[in-house]
Amino acid sequence: MDASGWREGRQIMGSDAAAGLGGRIAARLASAAAALLLALSLSATPTTSRAADTLEVDVSGVVPGFTQAQLVAYLARKMQEVKAASWHFVAGRAGAAAAPDRIVWSFRTLQQVWKGSAHNGFPSPSHSTTYLRAEVKLYLDGAYQLTVSSEPSVYGGPGDEALSNMVRTVCQAVAGQAKP
């Protein structure tokens, strides 16, 4: 084989190798483009659809005897029990984008008073009363509608009658002032 044949052979092999490499790159680009289109179509598709009369319940702040998730579920359940309006209340998910139709509860501790009993130096929710400020805001179609405030004194936990009464009173006030 002479030098010219070797060069031609190498050039042919080089172009075949380049074609193979180009084909692999093209295949990868096509695969990436398909994955991107699939991801875009999935993100544009709503995963859950809600009825127009469904309000998402969101919470900020702390109430004794509850974790954040427990408090959201408790408030949604108690508000649903009131049935003061034709709304359906669902617990919001932490970290999710705010729903256009929502009710937002904000709790702030004003004062915590410990009862005079022996609790061996360790705080116990059953031996204290917490004075809260609850501010409840209603949003419909993403637009602010109204605010209701309450300042209950609670012991904490799902069995707290003062907390349950406050939720009922606030829900009735919201339903009376804003119709779905």
Secondary structure as GFF3:
##gff-version 3
##sequence-region A 1 180
A	DSSP	alpha_helix	3	44	.	.	.	ID=ss1
A	DSSP	beta_strand	54	60	.	.	.	ID=ss2
A	DSSP	alpha_helix	68	82	.	.	.	ID=ss3
A	DSSP	beta_strand	88	91	.	.	.	ID=ss4
A	DSSP	beta_strand	102	114	.	.	.	ID=ss5
A	DSSP	three_ten_helix	125	127	.	.	.	ID=ss6
A	DSSP	beta_strand	128	140	.	.	.	ID=ss7
A	DSSP	beta_strand	143	150	.	.	.	ID=ss8
A	DSSP	beta_strand	153	154	.	.	.	ID=ss9
A	DSSP	alpha_helix	161	177	.	.	.	ID=ss10
###
